[in-house]
Amino acid sequence: YNRLSRSNRGIESLMKIYKVLITGIAGSGGSYLAEYIANNHKEVEIHGLAFSRSTKLNLKTLEKKVTRHEADLMDFGSVFSVLEKVRPDAIFHLAAFANVRASFLTPHTFLSNNILGTSNLLEAIRATQLNPIIQLCSTSEVYGQIDPKDVPIRENAPLRPVSPYAVSKAAQDLLGWSYYASYQMRIIRTRMFTYLNPRRSDLFASSFAKQIAWIERDLQKELTHGNLDSVRTIIDVRDAMHAYWLTITNCRSGEAYNIGGNTTIKVGDFLDQLITLSTAKIKIRCDPALLRPADVTLQIPCIEKFVNETGWKPQYSFEESMSNLLEFWRNKANEEVQRQALSSN
């Protein structure tokens, strides 16, 4: 591998990547990552792990640019077989059950899937004796309820996860460190803070945008919400996926990196700004069912470490991201109106 000096870490081509494998490629994040690589690194062969029940809609525009492999991370044999066949230079591990509120309802499902799935992947990599660069997708949720003295949050802040989902991601994070320290596997952990991802309707921002679009087309009457007091730092999903690529080309194995935007806003203020873009009068109501038993309320990262080593900076403004989010769901609302019209005829 041809590594440049530390002073050149802002240059993206620190090493040649010819073939990548994305776990969870059919998901909301994995599909955006595949799009980023296909559009910006056309020389890279893109492979993805997905199981038969996963949606193919997110990969619709990438059918000829991505090779999808049927595999379940809970099935060691299927993962091993794909790795032996593909032999990737880099692996992006994005696959996970990721709905924080749902994890309180079915904690065992989240813990077993996310922890054992990651363990299977790392063990399969060891068994094949491959030596890829591995980006392990962790999350800001691992920090949990932060002491205000630890804000902005640095990578050495204590991990205090409060949801079963966050516990599972903290375990993934620590597994990554363990396999680096024990087996010298080239694992880099990224702790992503809030990003606007139109394809994930369970995120607060996407839920708000979807409901506004539905109200505009008379598909529902009011917008329901949970806790509006949490403070978040937000970036666009497309900037997030660019950051993931820079992770494997610029960052150091064994390290953890915070990734986040430069717009900090209270969830309620975000909703207010989104409503100002609406063409309809939006009535809102707090739904107790949307409140979590424990919430993460202060999510402001320090991203100096990541920026210093990659030269990364967001390309999309907060306003562009909001407009993109709302436009996505307006298109979905139009499709739903058409679907209902057809079904009634």
C-alpha positions as CSV (number, residue, x, y, z in Angstrom):
1,Y,0.0,0.0,0.0
2,N,1.3,3.4,-1.0
3,R,0.7,5.7,2.0
4,L,1.5,9.4,1.8
5,S,2.8,11.4,4.7
6,R,0.5,12.5,7.5
7,S,0.6,16.1,6.1
8,N,-1.1,14.8,3.0
9,R,-4.0,13.1,4.7
10,G,-6.5,15.5,3.0
11,I,-5.7,13.9,-0.3
12,E,-8.2,11.1,-1.0
13,S,-6.0,8.7,-2.9
14,L,-3.8,7.4,0.0
15,M,-4.2,3.8,-1.3
16,K,-5.7,2.0,-4.2
17,I,-9.1,0.5,-3.6
18,Y,-10.3,-1.7,-6.5
19,K,-13.1,-3.7,-4.9
20,V,-15.4,-2.9,-2.0
21,L,-18.0,-4.9,0.0
22,I,-20.9,-3.0,1.7
23,T,-22.9,-4.9,4.3
24,G,-26.6,-3.8,4.3
25,I,-26.2,-2.4,0.8
26,A,-29.9,-2.4,0.2
27,G,-30.6,-0.3,3.3
28,S,-30.9,3.5,3.5
29,G,-27.3,4.2,4.3
30,G,-25.7,1.4,2.3
31,S,-27.6,2.4,-0.9
32,Y,-26.5,6.0,-0.6
33,L,-22.9,4.9,-0.1
34,A,-23.1,2.6,-3.2
35,E,-24.4,5.6,-5.2
36,Y,-21.5,7.8,-3.9
37,I,-18.9,5.3,-4.9
38,A,-20.6,4.5,-8.3
39,N,-20.7,8.2,-9.2
40,N,-17.3,9.3,-7.9
41,H,-15.1,6.3,-8.1
42,K,-16.2,4.5,-11.3
43,E,-13.1,2.3,-11.3
44,V,-14.2,0.6,-8.1
45,E,-16.1,-2.7,-8.2
46,I,-19.0,-2.5,-5.8
47,H,-20.4,-5.6,-4.0
48,G,-23.0,-5.8,-1.3
49,L,-24.4,-8.1,1.2
50,A,-28.2,-8.3,1.4
51,F,-30.7,-11.0,2.3
52,S,-33.7,-12.0,0.3
53,R,-36.2,-10.1,2.4
54,S,-34.4,-6.7,2.0
55,T,-35.8,-4.1,-0.4
56,K,-34.4,-3.7,-3.8
57,L,-36.0,-0.3,-4.4
58,N,-33.1,1.7,-2.9
59,L,-30.7,0.0,-5.5
60,K,-33.0,0.6,-8.5
61,T,-30.7,3.1,-10.1
62,L,-27.6,1.0,-9.5
63,E,-28.7,-2.4,-11.0
64,K,-25.8,-2.5,-13.4
65,K,-23.2,-1.0,-11.1
66,V,-23.6,-3.2,-8.1
67,T,-23.3,-6.9,-7.5
68,R,-25.6,-8.0,-4.8
69,H,-24.9,-11.2,-2.8
70,E,-27.5,-13.0,-0.8
71,A,-26.2,-13.5,2.7
72,D,-27.3,-13.1,6.3
73,L,-24.8,-11.9,8.8
74,M,-26.3,-14.3,11.3
75,D,-25.2,-17.2,9.1
76,F,-21.4,-17.5,9.3
77,G,-21.2,-19.9,6.3
78,S,-23.0,-17.5,3.9
79,V,-20.8,-14.6,4.9
80,F,-17.6,-16.7,4.6
81,S,-18.6,-17.8,1.1
82,V,-19.2,-14.3,-0.1
83,L,-15.9,-13.1,1.3
84,E,-14.0,-16.0,-0.4
85,K,-15.7,-15.2,-3.7
86,V,-15.4,-11.3,-3.6
87,R,-12.1,-10.9,-1.8
88,P,-12.6,-7.1,-1.2
89,D,-9.9,-4.5,-0.6
90,A,-12.3,-2.6,1.7
91,I,-15.4,-3.5,3.7
92,F,-18.0,-0.9,4.9
93,H,-20.0,-2.5,7.7
94,L,-23.3,-0.6,7.7
95,A,-25.8,-3.5,8.3
96,A,-27.7,-3.2,11.6
97,F,-31.1,-2.9,13.0
98,A,-31.2,0.8,13.7
99,N,-34.6,2.0,15.0
100,V,-33.8,3.3,18.5
101,R,-37.4,3.4,19.8
102,A,-38.1,-0.1,18.5
103,S,-35.1,-1.4,20.3
104,F,-36.8,-0.8,23.6
105,L,-39.7,-3.1,22.5
106,T,-37.5,-6.0,21.2
107,P,-34.1,-5.6,22.8
108,H,-33.0,-9.1,22.2
109,T,-33.6,-8.8,18.5
110,F,-31.3,-5.7,18.3
111,L,-28.6,-7.1,20.6
112,S,-28.4,-10.5,18.9
113,N,-28.5,-9.2,15.3
114,N,-26.1,-6.3,15.7
115,I,-23.5,-7.9,18.0
116,L,-23.5,-11.5,16.7
117,G,-23.8,-10.3,13.1
118,T,-20.7,-8.2,13.5
119,S,-18.9,-11.0,15.3
120,N,-19.7,-13.4,12.4
121,L,-18.4,-10.8,9.9
122,L,-15.1,-10.3,11.7
123,E,-14.6,-14.0,12.3
124,A,-15.3,-14.7,8.6
125,I,-12.7,-12.2,7.6
126,R,-10.2,-13.9,9.9
127,A,-11.1,-17.3,8.5
128,T,-10.5,-16.2,4.9
129,Q,-7.2,-14.7,5.9
130,L,-8.0,-11.6,4.0
131,N,-6.7,-8.2,5.2
132,P,-9.2,-5.6,4.0
133,I,-9.6,-2.1,5.5
134,I,-12.8,-2.2,7.5
135,Q,-15.0,0.8,8.3
136,L,-17.2,-0.2,11.2
137,C,-20.2,2.1,11.3
138,S,-20.8,3.1,14.9
139,T,-23.0,6.0,16.1
140,S,-23.1,8.9,18.4
141,E,-25.8,7.0,20.4
142,V,-22.9,5.1,22.1
143,Y,-22.1,8.2,24.1
144,G,-25.6,8.3,25.6
145,Q,-26.6,11.0,28.0
146,I,-23.6,13.2,27.9
147,D,-22.4,15.4,30.8
148,P,-22.5,19.0,29.5
149,K,-18.9,19.3,30.6
150,D,-18.0,16.8,27.8
151,V,-19.6,18.9,25.1
152,P,-18.5,19.2,22.3
153,I,-18.1,15.4,22.5
154,R,-14.7,14.0,21.7
155,E,-13.8,10.4,20.9
156,N,-12.4,9.8,24.4
157,A,-15.7,10.7,26.1
158,P,-17.2,7.9,28.2
159,L,-19.6,5.4,26.5
160,R,-22.9,5.5,28.3
161,P,-25.5,3.9,26.0
162,V,-29.1,4.2,27.2
163,S,-31.0,2.2,24.6
164,P,-30.7,-1.5,23.6
165,Y,-29.8,-0.2,20.1
166,A,-27.0,2.0,21.5
167,V,-25.7,-0.9,23.7
168,S,-25.5,-3.1,20.6
169,K,-23.6,-0.4,18.7
170,A,-21.2,0.1,21.6
171,A,-20.6,-3.6,21.6
172,Q,-19.9,-3.5,17.9
173,D,-17.5,-0.5,18.5
174,L,-15.6,-2.4,21.2
175,L,-15.5,-5.6,19.0
176,G,-13.8,-3.5,16.4
177,W,-11.2,-2.3,18.9
178,S,-10.7,-5.8,20.2
179,Y,-10.1,-7.4,16.7
180,Y,-7.7,-4.6,15.9
181,A,-5.8,-5.0,19.2
182,S,-5.8,-8.8,19.2
183,Y,-5.4,-9.7,15.5
184,Q,-4.1,-6.4,13.9
185,M,-7.2,-6.2,11.7
186,R,-7.4,-2.9,9.9
187,I,-10.6,-1.7,11.5
188,I,-11.6,2.0,11.7
189,R,-14.6,3.0,13.8
190,T,-16.8,5.9,12.7
191,R,-19.3,7.5,15.2
192,M,-21.8,9.2,13.0
193,F,-23.9,12.0,14.5
194,T,-27.4,13.0,13.1
195,Y,-27.7,13.0,9.4
196,L,-30.7,13.7,7.1
197,N,-31.5,10.5,5.3
198,P,-34.7,10.6,3.3
199,R,-34.8,6.8,2.9
200,R,-35.1,6.2,6.6
201,S,-38.6,7.1,7.6
202,D,-38.0,6.2,11.3
203,L,-35.6,9.1,11.8
204,F,-37.2,12.2,13.3
205,A,-36.4,14.5,10.4
206,S,-37.6,12.0,7.8
207,S,-40.8,11.3,9.8
208,F,-41.5,15.0,10.0
209,A,-40.9,15.5,6.2
210,K,-43.1,12.5,5.3
211,Q,-45.9,13.6,7.5
212,I,-45.8,17.2,6.1
213,A,-45.9,15.8,2.5
214,W,-48.8,13.5,3.5
215,I,-50.7,16.4,5.0
216,E,-50.1,18.5,1.9
217,R,-51.8,15.8,-0.2
218,D,-54.6,15.2,2.3
219,L,-53.3,11.8,3.2
220,Q,-53.3,12.6,6.9
221,K,-54.7,15.4,9.1
222,E,-52.0,16.1,11.7
223,L,-48.3,15.6,12.4
224,T,-47.4,13.6,15.5
225,H,-44.0,13.9,17.2
226,G,-42.0,12.7,20.2
227,N,-39.4,14.7,22.2
228,L,-38.7,18.1,20.6
229,D,-36.1,19.2,23.1
230,S,-33.1,17.2,22.0
231,V,-30.2,19.2,20.5
232,R,-28.6,17.7,17.4
233,T,-25.8,18.5,15.0
234,I,-26.9,17.7,11.5
235,I,-25.4,16.9,8.1
236,D,-26.7,15.6,4.7
237,V,-26.6,11.8,4.1
238,R,-24.6,12.4,0.9
239,D,-21.9,14.2,2.9
240,A,-21.9,11.4,5.4
241,M,-21.3,8.8,2.7
242,H,-18.4,10.9,1.3
243,A,-17.0,10.9,4.9
244,Y,-17.2,7.1,5.0
245,W,-15.2,6.8,1.8
246,L,-12.5,9.1,3.2
247,T,-12.4,7.0,6.3
248,I,-11.0,4.0,4.4
249,T,-8.5,6.0,2.4
250,N,-7.2,8.4,5.0
251,C,-7.9,7.3,8.6
252,R,-5.8,5.1,10.9
253,S,-6.6,1.6,11.9
254,G,-7.6,1.1,15.5
255,E,-8.9,4.7,15.9
256,A,-12.4,6.0,16.4
257,Y,-13.6,9.1,14.6
258,N,-16.6,11.4,15.3
259,I,-18.3,12.6,12.1
260,G,-20.9,15.3,12.1
261,G,-22.1,18.6,10.6
262,N,-21.7,22.2,11.5
263,T,-25.4,23.0,12.0
264,T,-26.6,22.5,15.6
265,I,-30.3,22.8,16.2
266,K,-33.1,21.7,18.6
267,V,-35.4,19.1,17.2
268,G,-38.4,21.4,17.7
269,D,-36.7,24.2,15.9
270,F,-35.9,21.8,13.0
271,L,-39.6,21.0,12.8
272,D,-40.5,24.7,12.8
273,Q,-38.1,25.4,9.9
274,L,-39.4,22.4,7.9
275,I,-43.0,23.6,8.5
276,T,-42.1,27.0,7.0
277,L,-41.4,25.2,3.7
278,S,-44.8,23.6,3.6
279,T,-47.7,24.7,1.4
280,A,-50.3,23.6,4.0
281,K,-51.3,24.5,7.5
282,I,-49.6,21.9,9.7
283,K,-51.2,20.9,13.0
284,I,-48.9,19.1,15.4
285,R,-49.5,16.9,18.4
286,C,-47.1,15.1,20.8
287,D,-47.8,11.3,20.8
288,P,-46.7,9.6,24.0
289,A,-46.1,6.4,22.1
290,L,-43.2,8.2,20.3
291,L,-41.4,9.1,23.5
292,R,-38.5,6.8,24.5
293,P,-38.0,5.5,28.0
294,A,-34.6,7.2,27.9
295,D,-33.5,9.8,25.3
296,V,-30.2,11.2,24.1
297,T,-30.7,14.9,24.4
298,L,-27.3,16.6,23.7
299,Q,-25.5,15.5,20.6
300,I,-22.8,18.0,19.6
301,P,-19.6,16.5,18.3
302,C,-16.0,17.6,18.1
303,I,-14.9,16.5,14.6
304,E,-11.4,18.0,14.6
305,K,-9.7,14.6,14.5
306,F,-11.6,13.4,11.5
307,V,-11.2,16.7,9.6
308,N,-7.5,16.9,10.3
309,E,-6.9,13.5,8.9
310,T,-9.2,13.7,5.9
311,G,-9.7,17.3,4.9
312,W,-13.4,16.5,4.8
313,K,-16.1,19.3,4.9
314,P,-19.8,19.3,4.2
315,Q,-20.7,20.1,0.6
316,Y,-24.5,20.5,1.1
317,S,-25.9,23.4,3.2
318,F,-28.6,22.8,5.9
319,E,-31.2,24.5,3.6
320,E,-30.3,22.2,0.7
321,S,-30.6,19.1,2.8
322,M,-34.0,20.2,4.2
323,S,-35.3,20.9,0.7
324,N,-34.0,17.6,-0.6
325,L,-35.6,15.7,2.3
326,L,-39.0,17.3,1.8
327,E,-38.9,16.9,-2.0
328,F,-38.2,13.2,-1.6
329,W,-41.3,12.7,0.5
330,R,-43.4,14.9,-1.7
331,N,-42.6,12.6,-4.6
332,K,-43.5,9.6,-2.4
333,A,-46.8,11.4,-1.4
334,N,-47.6,11.9,-5.1
335,E,-46.9,8.2,-5.7
336,E,-49.2,7.2,-2.9
337,V,-52.1,9.4,-4.2
338,Q,-51.7,7.8,-7.6
339,R,-51.7,4.3,-6.0
340,Q,-54.8,5.0,-4.1
341,A,-56.5,6.4,-7.2
342,L,-55.7,3.3,-9.2
343,S,-56.8,1.0,-6.5
344,S,-60.2,2.7,-6.2
345,N,-60.9,2.4,-9.9
